[in-house]
Amino acid sequence: QVQLVESGGGLVQAGGSLSLSCAASGRTFSSYTMGWFRQAPGKEREAVAAINWSGGSYRYYKDSVKGRFTVSRDNAKNMVYLQMNSLKPEDTAVYYCAARNGGSTWNPGLYDYWGQGTQVTVSS
């Protein structure tokens, strides 16, 4: 069993920055991919970014956040991060950390473990 806990959400003004953290505990395989997803009210959950857990060689981003968001990890601490810069109102959503025992994918249905979510609100 793997447990994930997100933190760092909050309220920021457009153009501001926010850093999200995800702490993983329990048994984690070296092949796990760590992903960030978000879900706005009335919308489907969508992938934001992903990184392979072991080496960090592969990073993936949703087109709309490229150049603004950066995903990183610290394997020694079992942590994954999402640095969000130049935030826009459309980034407002509940952000979730997820883990998958496999390669990166945008399909949330293929991820095995999920955190409880943290609210990110970007005001105009």
PEQUI-V500824 format. One record per residue. N is the residue number from 1. RES is the residue in one letter. PHI is phi in whole degrees, -180 to 180 (999 if undefined). Layout:
# PEQUI-V500824
N,RES,PHI + N,RES,PHI
This chain:
# PEQUI-V500824
1,Q,999 + 2,V,-120 + 3,Q,-114 + 4,L,-125 + 5,V,-133 + 6,E,-91 + 7,S,-154 + 8,G,107 + 9,G,-69 + 10,G,170 + 11,L,-107 + 12,V,-136 + 13,Q,-85 + 14,A,-53 + 15,G,91 + 16,G,-83 + 17,S,-127 + 18,L,-152 + 19,S,-117 + 20,L,-105 + 21,S,-126 + 22,C,-133 + 23,A,-101 + 24,A,-106 + 25,S,-138 + 26,G,91 + 27,R,-76 + 28,T,-129 + 29,F,-82 + 30,S,-65 + 31,S,-86 + 32,Y,-63 + 33,T,-92 + 34,M,-108 + 35,G,-127 + 36,W,-115 + 37,F,-124 + 38,R,-144 + 39,Q,-142 + 40,A,-91 + 41,P,-55 + 42,G,76 + 43,K,-121 + 44,E,-74 + 45,R,-69 + 46,E,-129 + 47,A,-74 + 48,V,-110 + 49,A,-160 + 50,A,-151 + 51,I,-148 + 52,N,-68 + 53,W,-69 + 54,S,-70 + 55,G,-112 + 56,G,70 + 57,S,-75 + 58,Y,-118 + 59,R,-129 + 60,Y,-131 + 61,Y,-138 + 62,K,-63 + 63,D,-54 + 64,S,-71 + 65,V,-112 + 66,K,-60 + 67,G,86 + 68,R,-114 + 69,F,-108 + 70,T,-135 + 71,V,-102 + 72,S,-147 + 73,R,-148 + 74,D,-130 + 75,N,-64 + 76,A,-62 + 77,K,-101 + 78,N,53 + 79,M,-125 + 80,V,-130 + 81,Y,-129 + 82,L,-134 + 83,Q,-89 + 84,M,-117 + 85,N,-118 + 86,S,49 + 87,L,-65 + 88,K,-121 + 89,P,-55 + 90,E,-70 + 91,D,-81 + 92,T,-61 + 93,A,-179 + 94,V,-87 + 95,Y,-102 + 96,Y,-121 + 97,C,-93 + 98,A,-142 + 99,A,-130 + 100,R,-136 + 101,N,-85 + 102,G,172 + 103,G,-77 + 104,S,-64 + 105,T,-153 + 106,W,-85 + 107,N,-83 + 108,P,-63 + 109,G,-67 + 110,L,-95 + 111,Y,-90 + 112,D,-93 + 113,Y,-134 + 114,W,-137 + 115,G,-83 + 116,Q,-83 + 117,G,95 + 118,T,-138 + 119,Q,-80 + 120,V,-119 + 121,T,-124 + 122,V,-115 + 123,S,-92 + 124,S,-78
